[in-house]
């Protein structure tokens, strides 16, 4: 019998279709609902994927118009400046953050421009480099000169062009490693402030430069070998700090969640579904009463270790952050190829930034492979890694992660004078300034001109007579 519902608006609704639909067995009901509304879901998925491909296509055309420059930065050998100065350089560069509206994003393909801070060892000679888009060259130079007035900044050719891009190669071989954070972005790594210590009763503070261990591995290579290290950074908004705030709340209330495996999440799926159904059909008033009676969590209730974790997380989110990606690459001629000469030592040097119960930089992926088609797959991985390094792509490989300006200044800063690395390129001359007592004429463009009195009229001289008297 058809079900007809009368409405107060003067017409009736025939509900027989829905009555017969709901009367179907569960398996047939699911298929019927998928046939009715499933096309809409598929259309939304197709539209989402098409929009992603379109944006990627437009961004490639937009990026192709960029002009990159590589700047070599040399600092005088005796110039004393802590990594705090480099932290201010990163803070200065954060001014490159821009935004794009819907039209600029989906039609022009506008994208945030990024930077690459690099340390390269070319056959043992070490150079600090910064790769930037030409638009922000003045920004980079101004940020450096503001902290290092005597620095020398020179535009150089991109060193990556001297190494082949396709592998396997008859002359060269390479080994690359990409580093990532071991924990969530909000957990900090050890920074340069933790390398300061008091050594005597006079409370003299001594700074043990962590860059010494990093640079020492770069000096181990010789003729025909190269070791490259890059930190790709992209300015970003402060939305990443919200995750840090949520993490602090979870730690304080004792509900911190760390890397749960997929199987553990799937194992709890039946309980989650049963709980959701139970909340729909019968509200659990007892659970609500328990929530009201919960004790308010306090930071003072935490253990000293967890309290330190909370302080570290809050310290990280208190500063500016960048989307970051770290790569290290060793390349050499086949007769000289020996990655263990420096790669393992470099990974060990990054372990000095590890904090227990906090975060660390760990190898995420490398140009190694196993099992079937080893040689073919290894060549593809090396070619892909080399392309990502040369183009300084942050999204190739693992997802970028957040490092704040203090962490970046710890990983990339000019070594202190006591770091005895002989092959680090330093400024050979010092810019001189004129003597203080040198007389200078300063013209004030806003000074009013002095008005002089009018000159007196010249005396009138009578003309000589036409005929002169003779004596």
DRENDO-1510 file (C-alpha; in Angstrom, 1 decimal, always signed):
<recs>
REC; n; res; u; v; w
REC; 1; UNK; +0.0; +0.0; +0.0 .
REC; 2; UNK; +1.6; +3.3; -1.0 .
REC; 3; UNK; +2.4; +5.8; +1.7 .
REC; 4; UNK; +1.1; +9.3; +1.1 .
REC; 5; UNK; +1.9; +12.2; +3.4 .
REC; 6; UNK; -0.3; +15.3; +3.4 .
REC; 7; UNK; +1.5; +18.6; +3.8 .
REC; 8; UNK; +0.1; +21.9; +5.2 .
REC; 9; UNK; +0.8; +23.6; +1.9 .
REC; 10; UNK; -2.0; +21.9; +0.0 .
REC; 11; UNK; -0.1; +19.1; -1.7 .
REC; 12; UNK; +0.8; +15.5; -0.8 .
REC; 13; UNK; +4.1; +13.6; -1.0 .
REC; 14; UNK; +4.2; +10.0; -2.2 .
REC; 15; UNK; +6.7; +8.2; +0.1 .
REC; 16; UNK; +6.2; +4.7; -1.4 .
REC; 17; UNK; +9.6; +4.8; -3.2 .
REC; 18; UNK; +11.5; +5.5; +0.1 .
REC; 19; UNK; +9.3; +3.0; +1.9 .
REC; 20; UNK; +10.2; +0.2; -0.6 .
REC; 21; UNK; +13.9; +1.4; -0.5 .
REC; 22; UNK; +14.2; +1.2; +3.2 .
REC; 23; UNK; +12.6; -2.2; +3.2 .
REC; 24; UNK; +15.4; -3.7; +1.2 .
REC; 25; UNK; +18.0; -6.0; +2.9 .
REC; 26; UNK; +21.1; -4.2; +4.1 .
REC; 27; UNK; +23.4; -5.3; +1.2 .
REC; 28; UNK; +20.8; -4.3; -1.5 .
REC; 29; UNK; +20.1; -1.0; +0.3 .
REC; 30; UNK; +23.8; -0.1; +0.2 .
REC; 31; UNK; +24.0; -0.9; -3.6 .
REC; 32; UNK; +20.8; +1.1; -4.2 .
REC; 33; UNK; +22.0; +4.2; -2.3 .
REC; 34; UNK; +25.4; +4.0; -4.2 .
REC; 35; UNK; +23.5; +3.9; -7.5 .
REC; 36; UNK; +21.5; +7.0; -6.5 .
REC; 37; UNK; +24.1; +9.2; -5.0 .
REC; 38; UNK; +27.4; +7.5; -5.8 .
REC; 39; UNK; +27.8; +9.4; -9.1 .
REC; 40; UNK; +27.9; +12.6; -7.1 .
REC; 41; UNK; +30.7; +11.3; -5.0 .
REC; 42; UNK; +32.6; +10.2; -8.0 .
REC; 43; UNK; +32.1; +13.6; -9.7 .
REC; 44; UNK; +33.4; +15.4; -6.6 .
REC; 45; UNK; +36.5; +13.2; -6.6 .
REC; 46; UNK; +37.1; +13.8; -10.3 .
REC; 47; UNK; +36.6; +17.6; -9.9 .
REC; 48; UNK; +39.1; +17.6; -7.0 .
REC; 49; UNK; +41.7; +15.7; -8.9 .
REC; 50; UNK; +41.2; +17.8; -12.1 .
REC; 51; UNK; +41.6; +21.0; -10.1 .
REC; 52; UNK; +44.9; +19.7; -8.6 .
REC; 53; UNK; +46.3; +18.8; -12.0 .
REC; 54; UNK; +45.2; +22.2; -13.4 .
REC; 55; UNK; +46.9; +24.1; -10.6 .
REC; 56; UNK; +50.1; +22.0; -11.0 .
REC; 57; UNK; +50.1; +22.7; -14.7 .
REC; 58; UNK; +49.7; +26.5; -14.2 .
REC; 59; UNK; +52.3; +26.6; -11.5 .
REC; 60; UNK; +54.9; +24.9; -13.8 .
REC; 61; UNK; +54.4; +27.6; -16.4 .
REC; 62; UNK; +54.6; +30.3; -13.7 .
REC; 63; UNK; +57.8; +28.8; -12.2 .
REC; 64; UNK; +59.4; +28.5; -15.7 .
REC; 65; UNK; +59.5; +32.3; -15.9 .
REC; 66; UNK; +61.6; +32.7; -12.7 .
REC; 67; UNK; +65.3; +33.6; -12.9 .
REC; 68; UNK; +67.5; +32.0; -10.3 .
REC; 69; UNK; +70.8; +33.4; -9.0 .
REC; 70; UNK; +73.4; +31.7; -6.8 .
REC; 71; UNK; +75.2; +34.0; -4.3 .
REC; 72; UNK; +78.5; +33.0; -2.7 .
REC; 73; UNK; +78.9; +34.6; +0.8 .
REC; 74; UNK; +82.3; +35.1; +2.4 .
REC; 75; UNK; +82.8; +36.4; +5.9 .
REC; 76; UNK; +86.2; +37.9; +7.2 .
REC; 77; UNK; +88.2; +35.3; +9.1 .
REC; 78; UNK; +88.3; +37.2; +12.4 .
REC; 79; UNK; +84.7; +38.4; +12.3 .
REC; 80; UNK; +83.1; +37.3; +15.6 .
REC; 81; UNK; +79.3; +36.8; +15.4 .
REC; 82; UNK; +77.2; +34.1; +17.0 .
REC; 83; UNK; +74.5; +32.2; +15.1 .
REC; 84; UNK; +72.0; +34.7; +16.5 .
REC; 85; UNK; +73.0; +36.9; +13.6 .
REC; 86; UNK; +72.0; +34.2; +11.1 .
REC; 87; UNK; +68.8; +33.8; +13.0 .
REC; 88; UNK; +68.0; +37.4; +12.3 .
REC; 89; UNK; +68.9; +36.8; +8.6 .
REC; 90; UNK; +66.2; +34.1; +8.4 .
REC; 91; UNK; +63.7; +36.4; +10.2 .
REC; 92; UNK; +64.5; +39.1; +7.6 .
REC; 93; UNK; +63.9; +36.7; +4.7 .
REC; 94; UNK; +60.5; +35.7; +6.1 .
REC; 95; UNK; +59.3; +39.1; +4.7 .
REC; 96; UNK; +59.1; +37.3; +1.3 .
REC; 97; UNK; +55.9; +35.6; +2.4 .
REC; 98; UNK; +53.1; +36.4; +0.0 .
REC; 99; UNK; +49.5; +35.3; -0.7 .
REC; 100; UNK; +47.5; +34.6; -3.8 .
REC; 101; UNK; +43.8; +34.9; -4.3 .
REC; 102; UNK; +41.7; +32.4; -6.2 .
REC; 103; UNK; +42.3; +34.0; -9.6 .
REC; 104; UNK; +46.1; +34.2; -9.1 .
REC; 105; UNK; +46.3; +30.6; -7.9 .
REC; 106; UNK; +44.0; +28.8; -10.4 .
REC; 107; UNK; +44.6; +31.0; -13.5 .
REC; 108; UNK; +48.1; +32.5; -13.1 .
REC; 109; UNK; +49.5; +29.6; -11.1 .
REC; 110; UNK; +51.1; +32.0; -8.6 .
REC; 111; UNK; +53.2; +30.2; -6.0 .
REC; 112; UNK; +55.2; +31.1; -3.0 .
REC; 113; UNK; +58.9; +31.5; -3.9 .
REC; 114; UNK; +61.5; +29.6; -1.9 .
REC; 115; UNK; +65.2; +29.8; -1.0 .
REC; 116; UNK; +68.0; +27.3; -0.7 .
REC; 117; UNK; +70.8; +27.8; +1.9 .
REC; 118; UNK; +73.7; +25.5; +1.0 .
REC; 119; UNK; +77.2; +24.4; +2.1 .
REC; 120; UNK; +79.2; +22.8; -0.7 .
REC; 121; UNK; +82.6; +21.1; -0.7 .
REC; 122; UNK; +84.1; +21.1; -4.2 .
REC; 123; UNK; +87.1; +18.8; -3.9 .
REC; 124; UNK; +87.6; +19.9; -0.3 .
REC; 125; UNK; +87.1; +23.6; -0.7 .
REC; 126; UNK; +84.1; +24.8; +1.2 .
REC; 127; UNK; +81.8; +27.6; +0.2 .
REC; 128; UNK; +78.6; +29.0; +1.7 .
REC; 129; UNK; +75.9; +29.6; -0.9 .
REC; 130; UNK; +72.4; +31.0; -1.1 .
REC; 131; UNK; +70.2; +30.3; -4.1 .
REC; 132; UNK; +67.3; +32.8; -4.6 .
REC; 133; UNK; +65.0; +34.1; -7.2 .
REC; 134; UNK; +66.2; +37.3; -8.8 .
REC; 135; UNK; +63.3; +39.3; -7.3 .
REC; 136; UNK; +64.5; +38.6; -3.8 .
REC; 137; UNK; +68.2; +39.1; -4.4 .
REC; 138; UNK; +68.2; +42.6; -2.8 .
REC; 139; UNK; +66.3; +41.1; +0.2 .
REC; 140; UNK; +68.9; +38.4; +0.8 .
REC; 141; UNK; +71.8; +40.8; +0.4 .
REC; 142; UNK; +70.3; +43.4; +2.7 .
REC; 143; UNK; +69.6; +40.7; +5.4 .
REC; 144; UNK; +73.3; +39.6; +5.3 .
REC; 145; UNK; +74.8; +43.1; +5.2 .
REC; 146; UNK; +72.6; +44.1; +8.2 .
REC; 147; UNK; +74.4; +41.5; +10.3 .
REC; 148; UNK; +77.7; +41.1; +8.5 .
REC; 149; UNK; +78.7; +44.6; +7.3 .
REC; 150; UNK; +82.1; +43.3; +6.0 .
REC; 151; UNK; +80.7; +40.3; +4.1 .
REC; 152; UNK; +81.5; +39.7; +0.4 .
REC; 153; UNK; +78.5; +38.6; -1.7 .
REC; 154; UNK; +79.3; +37.5; -5.3 .
REC; 155; UNK; +77.0; +36.0; -7.9 .
REC; 156; UNK; +78.5; +32.7; -9.2 .
REC; 157; UNK; +77.5; +30.0; -11.6 .
REC; 158; UNK; +75.4; +27.1; -10.3 .
REC; 159; UNK; +77.8; +24.4; -9.4 .
REC; 160; UNK; +75.4; +21.6; -10.0 .
REC; 161; UNK; +75.8; +22.0; -13.8 .
REC; 162; UNK; +79.2; +20.3; -13.7 .
REC; 163; UNK; +77.7; +16.9; -12.6 .
REC; 164; UNK; +75.6; +14.7; -14.9 .
REC; 165; UNK; +71.9; +14.3; -14.2 .
REC; 166; UNK; +71.2; +10.8; -15.6 .
REC; 167; UNK; +72.3; +7.6; -13.9 .
REC; 168; UNK; +73.8; +5.1; -14.2 .
REC; 169; UNK; +76.7; +7.2; -15.6 .
REC; 170; UNK; +80.0; +6.0; -17.0 .
REC; 171; UNK; +82.2; +8.6; -15.4 .
REC; 172; UNK; +80.3; +9.6; -12.2 .
REC; 173; UNK; +78.4; +8.0; -9.4 .
REC; 174; UNK; +76.4; +9.6; -6.6 .
REC; 175; UNK; +74.8; +8.8; -3.2 .
REC; 176; UNK; +72.1; +11.1; -1.7 .
REC; 177; UNK; +70.3; +11.1; +1.6 .
REC; 178; UNK; +67.2; +13.1; +2.5 .
REC; 179; UNK; +66.7; +14.0; +6.2 .
REC; 180; UNK; +63.4; +14.4; +8.0 .
REC; 181; UNK; +62.2; +15.0; +11.6 .
REC; 182; UNK; +61.7; +11.9; +13.7 .
REC; 183; UNK; +58.6; +13.3; +15.5 .
REC; 184; UNK; +55.9; +15.9; +14.8 .
REC; 185; UNK; +56.9; +19.4; +13.6 .
REC; 186; UNK; +56.1; +21.0; +16.9 .
REC; 187; UNK; +58.9; +19.1; +18.7 .
REC; 188; UNK; +62.1; +21.1; +18.4 .
REC; 189; UNK; +65.7; +19.8; +17.8 .
REC; 190; UNK; +68.7; +20.9; +19.8 .
REC; 191; UNK; +69.7; +24.4; +18.9 .
REC; 192; UNK; +72.8; +26.5; +19.3 .
REC; 193; UNK; +71.7; +27.9; +22.6 .
REC; 194; UNK; +72.2; +24.4; +24.1 .
REC; 195; UNK; +75.9; +24.5; +23.1 .
REC; 196; UNK; +76.8; +27.3; +25.4 .
REC; 197; UNK; +78.3; +26.4; +28.8 .
REC; 198; UNK; +79.9; +28.0; +31.8 .
REC; 199; UNK; +83.5; +26.9; +32.3 .
REC; 200; UNK; +84.9; +28.6; +35.4 .
REC; 201; UNK; +84.0; +30.5; +38.5 .
REC; 202; UNK; +83.9; +33.8; +36.6 .
REC; 203; UNK; +80.9; +32.4; +34.8 .
REC; 204; UNK; +82.5; +32.8; +31.5 .
REC; 205; UNK; +80.3; +31.4; +28.7 .
REC; 206; UNK; +82.0; +29.3; +26.1 .
REC; 207; UNK; +80.3; +28.4; +22.8 .
REC; 208; UNK; +81.0; +25.0; +21.3 .
REC; 209; UNK; +80.2; +25.6; +17.7 .
REC; 210; UNK; +78.2; +22.6; +16.3 .
REC; 211; UNK; +79.2; +23.7; +12.8 .
REC; 212; UNK; +82.7; +22.4; +13.5 .
REC; 213; UNK; +81.6; +18.7; +13.3 .
REC; 214; UNK; +79.6; +19.4; +10.1 .
REC; 215; UNK; +82.5; +21.1; +8.3 .
REC; 216; UNK; +85.0; +18.6; +9.4 .
REC; 217; UNK; +83.3; +15.9; +7.2 .
REC; 218; UNK; +83.3; +18.3; +4.2 .
REC; 219; UNK; +87.1; +18.6; +4.4 .
REC; 220; UNK; +87.6; +14.8; +4.1 .
REC; 221; UNK; +87.1; +14.6; +0.4 .
REC; 222; UNK; +89.7; +15.2; -2.2 .
REC; 223; UNK; +90.3; +15.6; -6.0 .
REC; 224; UNK; +87.4; +14.3; -8.1 .
REC; 225; UNK; +84.9; +14.3; -5.2 .
REC; 226; UNK; +82.1; +16.7; -4.1 .
REC; 227; UNK; +79.8; +16.9; -1.1 .
REC; 228; UNK; +76.7; +19.1; -1.2 .
REC; 229; UNK; +74.4; +20.0; +1.6 .
REC; 230; UNK; +71.2; +22.1; +1.1 .
REC; 231; UNK; +68.4; +23.4; +3.3 .
REC; 232; UNK; +65.4; +24.5; +1.2 .
REC; 233; UNK; +63.1; +26.9; +3.0 .
REC; 234; UNK; +59.8; +28.4; +2.0 .
REC; 235; UNK; +58.1; +31.2; +4.0 .
REC; 236; UNK; +54.8; +30.1; +5.5 .
REC; 237; UNK; +52.0; +31.5; +7.7 .
REC; 238; UNK; +51.7; +30.8; +11.4 .
REC; 239; UNK; +49.0; +28.2; +11.1 .
REC; 240; UNK; +51.5; +25.5; +11.9 .
REC; 241; UNK; +51.7; +26.8; +15.5 .
REC; 242; UNK; +48.1; +25.7; +16.1 .
REC; 243; UNK; +49.3; +22.1; +16.0 .
REC; 244; UNK; +51.9; +22.9; +18.6 .
REC; 245; UNK; +49.2; +24.4; +20.9 .
REC; 246; UNK; +47.1; +21.3; +20.5 .
REC; 247; UNK; +50.1; +19.1; +21.3 .
REC; 248; UNK; +50.8; +21.0; +24.5 .
REC; 249; UNK; +47.2; +20.6; +25.5 .
REC; 250; UNK; +47.4; +16.8; +24.9 .
REC; 251; UNK; +50.6; +16.5; +26.9 .
REC; 252; UNK; +49.2; +18.4; +29.8 .
REC; 253; UNK; +46.0; +16.3; +30.0 .
REC; 254; UNK; +47.9; +13.1; +29.4 .
REC; 255; UNK; +46.5; +12.3; +26.0 .
REC; 256; UNK; +49.5; +12.7; +23.9 .
REC; 257; UNK; +49.4; +10.6; +20.7 .
REC; 258; UNK; +52.6; +9.5; +19.0 .
REC; 259; UNK; +53.1; +7.5; +15.8 .
REC; 260; UNK; +50.4; +4.9; +16.0 .
REC; 261; UNK; +50.8; +2.2; +13.4 .
REC; 262; UNK; +48.2; +1.5; +10.8 .
REC; 263; UNK; +47.4; -1.9; +12.3 .
REC; 264; UNK; +46.7; -0.4; +15.7 .
REC; 265; UNK; +44.4; +2.2; +14.2 .
REC; 266; UNK; +42.5; -0.5; +12.2 .
REC; 267; UNK; +42.4; -2.7; +15.3 .
REC; 268; UNK; +40.4; +0.0; +17.2 .
REC; 269; UNK; +38.1; +0.6; +14.3 .
REC; 270; UNK; +35.3; -1.7; +15.5 .
REC; 271; UNK; +35.3; +0.0; +18.9 .
REC; 272; UNK; +35.1; +3.4; +17.3 .
REC; 273; UNK; +32.1; +2.3; +15.1 .
REC; 274; UNK; +30.3; +0.7; +18.0 .
REC; 275; UNK; +30.8; +3.8; +20.2 .
REC; 276; UNK; +29.5; +6.0; +17.4 .
REC; 277; UNK; +26.4; +3.8; +16.9 .
REC; 278; UNK; +25.8; +3.7; +20.6 .
REC; 279; UNK; +25.9; +7.5; +20.9 .
REC; 280; UNK; +23.4; +7.8; +18.0 .
REC; 281; UNK; +20.8; +5.3; +19.5 .
REC; 282; UNK; +21.3; +5.9; +23.2 .
REC; 283; UNK; +23.1; +8.9; +24.6 .
REC; 284; UNK; +25.7; +8.0; +27.2 .
REC; 285; UNK; +24.8; +10.4; +30.1 .
REC; 286; UNK; +27.2; +8.6; +32.4 .
REC; 287; UNK; +30.2; +9.6; +30.2 .
REC; 288; UNK; +29.1; +13.2; +30.2 .
REC; 289; UNK; +28.9; +13.2; +33.9 .
REC; 290; UNK; +32.4; +11.7; +34.1 .
REC; 291; UNK; +33.7; +14.5; +31.8 .
REC; 292; UNK; +32.3; +17.1; +34.1 .
REC; 293; UNK; +34.0; +15.5; +37.1 .
REC; 294; UNK; +37.4; +15.4; +35.4 .
REC; 295; UNK; +40.1; +17.2; +37.2 .
REC; 296; UNK; +41.5; +20.2; +35.5 .
REC; 297; UNK; +45.0; +19.3; +34.3 .
REC; 298; UNK; +47.9; +21.6; +35.3 .
REC; 299; UNK; +51.5; +21.9; +34.1 .
REC; 300; UNK; +52.7; +21.5; +37.7 .
REC; 301; UNK; +51.3; +18.0; +37.7 .
REC; 302; UNK; +53.7; +16.9; +35.0 .
REC; 303; UNK; +57.0; +15.1; +35.5 .
REC; 304; UNK; +60.1; +17.2; +35.1 .
REC; 305; UNK; +60.8; +15.5; +31.8 .
REC; 306; UNK; +57.4; +16.2; +30.3 .
REC; 307; UNK; +57.5; +19.7; +31.7 .
REC; 308; UNK; +60.7; +20.2; +29.8 .
REC; 309; UNK; +59.0; +18.9; +26.6 .
REC; 310; UNK; +56.2; +21.4; +27.0 .
REC; 311; UNK; +58.7; +24.2; +27.5 .
REC; 312; UNK; +60.6; +23.2; +24.3 .
REC; 313; UNK; +57.4; +23.0; +22.2 .
REC; 314; UNK; +56.3; +26.4; +23.4 .
REC; 315; UNK; +59.8; +27.8; +22.7 .
REC; 316; UNK; +59.7; +26.5; +19.1 .
REC; 317; UNK; +56.2; +27.9; +18.3 .
REC; 318; UNK; +57.2; +31.3; +19.8 .
REC; 319; UNK; +59.4; +32.0; +16.7 .
REC; 320; UNK; +58.9; +32.2; +13.0 .
REC; 321; UNK; +58.9; +29.0; +11.0 .
REC; 322; UNK; +59.6; +27.9; +7.4 .
REC; 323; UNK; +58.6; +24.8; +5.4 .
REC; 324; UNK; +61.9; +23.0; +5.2 .
REC; 325; UNK; +63.7; +20.1; +3.4 .
REC; 326; UNK; +67.3; +18.9; +4.1 .
REC; 327; UNK; +69.3; +16.9; +1.6 .
REC; 328; UNK; +73.0; +15.8; +1.5 .
REC; 329; UNK; +74.6; +14.5; -1.7 .
REC; 330; UNK; +78.0; +12.9; -2.4 .
REC; 331; UNK; +79.2; +12.6; -5.9 .
REC; 332; UNK; +82.6; +11.6; -7.3 .
REC; 333; UNK; +84.2; +9.9; -10.3 .
REC; 334; UNK; +83.8; +6.2; -10.3 .
REC; 335; UNK; +87.5; +5.5; -9.4 .
REC; 336; UNK; +87.2; +7.8; -6.4 .
REC; 337; UNK; +83.7; +7.0; -5.3 .
REC; 338; UNK; +83.5; +6.2; -1.6 .
REC; 339; UNK; +80.4; +7.6; +0.2 .
REC; 340; UNK; +81.5; +6.3; +3.6 .
REC; 341; UNK; +84.4; +8.8; +3.6 .
REC; 342; UNK; +82.0; +11.6; +4.6 .
REC; 343; UNK; +78.3; +10.6; +4.5 .
REC; 344; UNK; +78.2; +8.5; +7.7 .
REC; 345; UNK; +80.2; +11.2; +9.5 .
REC; 346; UNK; +77.8; +13.9; +8.3 .
REC; 347; UNK; +74.8; +11.9; +9.5 .
REC; 348; UNK; +76.5; +11.5; +12.9 .
REC; 349; UNK; +77.2; +15.2; +13.0 .
REC; 350; UNK; +73.4; +15.8; +12.7 .
REC; 351; UNK; +72.9; +13.5; +15.7 .
REC; 352; UNK; +74.2; +16.2; +18.0 .
REC; 353; UNK; +70.9; +18.0; +17.5 .
REC; 354; UNK; +68.9; +15.1; +18.9 .
REC; 355; UNK; +66.9; +15.7; +22.1 .
REC; 356; UNK; +65.5; +12.8; +24.0 .
REC; 357; UNK; +61.7; +13.0; +24.3 .
REC; 358; UNK; +61.7; +15.7; +21.7 .
REC; 359; UNK; +62.9; +15.5; +18.1 .
REC; 360; UNK; +65.9; +14.6; +15.9 .
REC; 361; UNK; +67.0; +14.7; +12.3 .
REC; 362; UNK; +67.1; +11.2; +10.9 .
REC; 363; UNK; +67.7; +9.8; +7.4 .
REC; 364; UNK; +64.3; +9.4; +5.7 .
REC; 365; UNK; +65.3; +8.1; +2.3 .
REC; 366; UNK; +68.4; +7.4; +0.3 .
REC; 367; UNK; +69.6; +6.3; -3.1 .
REC; 368; UNK; +69.7; +2.7; -2.1 .
REC; 369; UNK; +67.5; -0.2; -3.2 .
REC; 370; UNK; +67.1; -3.9; -2.8 .
REC; 371; UNK; +65.3; -6.9; -4.2 .
REC; 372; UNK; +64.2; -7.2; -7.8 .
REC; 373; UNK; +65.6; -5.1; -10.7 .
REC; 374; UNK; +68.1; -3.5; -8.3 .
REC; 375; UNK; +70.3; -1.8; -10.9 .
REC; 376; UNK; +67.4; -0.4; -12.9 .
REC; 377; UNK; +65.5; +0.9; -9.8 .
REC; 378; UNK; +68.7; +2.3; -8.3 .
REC; 379; UNK; +69.4; +4.3; -11.5 .
REC; 380; UNK; +65.9; +5.8; -11.4 .
REC; 381; UNK; +66.2; +6.7; -7.7 .
REC; 382; UNK; +69.5; +8.5; -8.3 .
REC; 383; UNK; +68.2; +10.3; -11.3 .
REC; 384; UNK; +65.2; +11.5; -9.4 .
REC; 385; UNK; +67.2; +12.5; -6.4 .
REC; 386; UNK; +69.7; +14.5; -8.5 .
REC; 387; UNK; +66.9; +16.3; -10.3 .
REC; 388; UNK; +65.3; +17.2; -7.0 .
REC; 389; UNK; +68.6; +18.5; -5.7 .
REC; 390; UNK; +69.4; +20.5; -8.8 .
REC; 391; UNK; +66.0; +22.1; -9.0 .
REC; 392; UNK; +65.8; +22.6; -5.2 .
REC; 393; UNK; +62.4; +20.9; -5.1 .
REC; 394; UNK; +61.0; +20.7; -1.6 .
REC; 395; UNK; +57.9; +18.6; -2.4 .
REC; 396; UNK; +59.9; +15.8; -4.0 .
REC; 397; UNK; +60.3; +12.9; -1.6 .
REC; 398; UNK; +58.9; +13.2; +1.9 .
REC; 399; UNK; +56.5; +16.1; +2.8 .
REC; 400; UNK; +58.3; +19.3; +4.0 .
REC; 401; UNK; +58.4; +19.9; +7.7 .
REC; 402; UNK; +58.6; +23.1; +9.9 .
REC; 403; UNK; +61.9; +24.4; +11.3 .
REC; 404; UNK; +61.9; +27.7; +13.1 .
REC; 405; UNK; +64.6; +30.4; +12.6 .
REC; 406; UNK; +66.6; +29.3; +15.6 .
REC; 407; UNK; +66.8; +25.7; +14.3 .
REC; 408; UNK; +67.7; +26.9; +10.8 .
REC; 409; UNK; +70.5; +29.1; +12.2 .
REC; 410; UNK; +71.8; +26.1; +14.1 .
REC; 411; UNK; +72.1; +24.0; +11.0 .
REC; 412; UNK; +73.4; +26.8; +8.7 .
REC; 413; UNK; +75.6; +29.5; +10.0 .
REC; 414; UNK; +79.1; +30.9; +9.4 .
REC; 415; UNK; +81.6; +29.2; +11.7 .
REC; 416; UNK; +83.1; +31.0; +14.6 .
REC; 417; UNK; +86.8; +32.1; +14.3 .
REC; 418; UNK; +88.0; +29.3; +16.6 .
REC; 419; UNK; +86.7; +26.7; +14.2 .
REC; 420; UNK; +89.9; +25.7; +12.5 .
REC; 421; UNK; +88.6; +24.5; +9.1 .
REC; 422; UNK; +91.4; +25.5; +6.7 .
REC; 423; UNK; +89.5; +25.3; +3.4 .
REC; 424; UNK; +86.5; +27.4; +4.2 .
REC; 425; UNK; +86.3; +30.3; +1.8 .
REC; 426; UNK; +86.6; +33.6; +3.7 .
REC; 427; UNK; +86.7; +37.2; +2.7 .
REC; 428; UNK; +90.3; +38.1; +1.9 .
REC; 429; UNK; +90.0; +41.9; +2.3 .
REC; 430; UNK; +88.1; +44.1; +4.6 .
REC; 431; UNK; +86.1; +47.1; +3.5 .
REC; 432; UNK; +87.6; +50.3; +4.7 .
REC; 433; UNK; +85.8; +53.5; +5.7 .
REC; 434; UNK; +87.0; +57.1; +5.4 .
REC; 435; UNK; +88.7; +58.6; +8.5 .
REC; 436; UNK; +86.4; +60.2; +11.1 .
REC; 437; UNK; +88.2; +63.6; +10.9 .
REC; 438; UNK; +88.0; +63.8; +7.1 .
REC; 439; UNK; +86.4; +67.2; +6.2 .
REC; 440; UNK; +83.2; +66.7; +4.2 .
REC; 441; UNK; +80.9; +69.2; +2.6 .
REC; 442; UNK; +77.3; +68.4; +3.5 .
REC; 443; UNK; +74.6; +70.1; +1.6 .
REC; 444; UNK; +71.2; +70.3; +3.2 .
REC; 445; UNK; +68.5; +70.1; +0.5 .
REC; 446; UNK; +66.0; +71.5; +2.9 .
REC; 447; UNK; +68.0; +74.6; +3.9 .
REC; 448; UNK; +66.6; +77.9; +2.6 .
REC; 449; UNK; +68.8; +79.9; +0.3 .
REC; 450; UNK; +70.4; +83.0; +1.8 .
REC; 451; UNK; +68.9; +86.2; +0.2 .
REC; 452; UNK; +71.7; +88.7; -0.4 .
REC; 453; UNK; +71.1; +92.6; -0.4 .
REC; 454; UNK; +71.1; +94.2; -3.8 .
REC; 455; UNK; +74.5; +95.5; -5.0 .
REC; 456; UNK; +75.0; +99.3; -5.0 .
REC; 457; UNK; +74.8; +101.0; -8.5 .
REC; 458; UNK; +78.1; +101.6; -10.3 .
REC; 459; UNK; +79.4; +105.2; -10.3 .
REC; 460; UNK; +78.8; +107.2; -13.4 .
REC; 461; UNK; +82.0; +108.1; -15.2 .
REC; 462; UNK; +81.8; +111.2; -17.5 .
REC; 463; UNK; +83.0; +110.7; -21.1 .
REC; 464; UNK; +86.4; +112.3; -22.0 .
REC; 465; UNK; +86.3; +115.6; -23.9 .
REC; 466; UNK; +86.4; +115.6; -27.6 .
REC; 467; UNK; +89.4; +118.0; -27.8 .
REC; 468; UNK; +92.2; +117.8; -25.3 .
REC; 469; UNK; +94.1; +121.1; -24.4 .
REC; 470; UNK; +97.8; +121.2; -25.3 .
REC; 471; UNK; +100.3; +122.7; -23.0 .
</recs>
